[in-house]
Amino acid sequence: MHTVPDAPLCSICSLCYNHSRFLDAHFAAIWNQTYPDIEIIALDDGSPDGSAAMLEDLAKKSPRPMTVIQQGNTGNVPGNFNELLRRAKGKYVVIISCDDVLPENAVAPKIKEMEKDDRLAFVASRRFRLIDENGRESAEQNQRELDEAARTADGLLELEYTRFATFYVQSAVFRKEIADAVGGYDEDLFGDDIILRIKIFNHMKQHSRLSFRILDDCGLLYRVHGNNISKQSLRWMHLVLQALDRYFPERPNPPLLKALVQGMIKTATLKEAYALLTMSPRVYAMLDDERFKKALHYCVMKACGKKPLHEYFYHRITRDGVRAVTLFSLFTFRTAKKRLWHHYLYKREKDGDARTITLFSRFKYRYTKSD
């Protein structure tokens, strides 16, 4: 495929990790784009499944200019995307993972809109389809929540705060100078789409001439499989909490966050629940919510099984004047015998055969001596 001199270059930045079985479909879709002037930059983050060698072979037969970056595994998704952005030479950029697929007309109409209006920071798509590991497509999905929010950057920011989503970054074409202006992704956070979107929306608020457009088309075939970061619920929740802590620090927990955390606590293992509780002060603040207490109680009781309840909660060993307190059979605190701060962690009161355990001076569990 030949480049067209009057067409501005678009850089498609593809990130790969263990995507060998999806690479042929991913790059075939890029080669078949109706937009004429595309460069491809692919980065493999130390995949052990042979992806790097496949990328080199694909680059040799690519009808589009294609650069392959190989590196040892970093596990740093935002850092890897930033490296791709640094290598991009295009006026416009598309950011995508190698397991996803672009419809053949995903790029051209967006760049057409942006070429007509230099105020557009990005053009995205409202609709998408899910595909499975074998490429089978589901029904098209329409992000109707964008109908009202898609008028202003403030509206999009509010949607990120309340719903943690607007559009798929993979379905959008961004003006590269805007991605550069916001510094790309935050490499000290997990990633990924929500952080870049929030940074760009905030940048647009500070530069009022900038605008955007949401097209009513299908811009992405999003692959659902076992390795999706978005399917790793604890990691995804950590990302959401990081985004809220950094970019909405003064705002309270949105209702959806409370509902999601309560649901996760109820179905989690105790180890997962502990990880969730320690992710952010936002989660710890939920300990005063009665529904949260019930969800945590359910989680603890499910984990306890037949073990004596108070021993599961609290086990104390005193040796040589040092007291070791283990909570939930998971983590241990050590203190001098004379100190009483362990009462804050755990306090047990007796009333005949009844026992009441108070954890963290906040919530109580009651049981009988025979339990």
Secondary structure, 3 states (H helix, E strand, C coil): CCCCCCCCCEEEEEEECCCHHHHHHHHHHHHCCCCCCEEEEEEEECCCCCHHHHHHHHHHHCCCCEEEEEECCCCCHHHHHHHHHHHCCCCEEEEEECCCECCCCCCHHHHHHHHHCCCEEEEEEEEEEEECCCCCECCCEECCCHHHHCCCHHHHHHHHHHHCCCCCHHHCEEEHHHHHHCCCCCCCCCCCHHHHHHHHHHHHHHCCCCEEEEEEEEEEEEECCCCCHHHCHHHHHHHHHHHHHHHCCCCCCCHHHHHHHHHHHHHCCHHHHHHHHCCCHHHHHHHHCHHHHHHHHHHHHHHHCCCCHHHHHEEEEEECCEEEEEECCCEEEEEECCCCCHHHHEEEEEECCEEEEEECCCEEEEEECCC
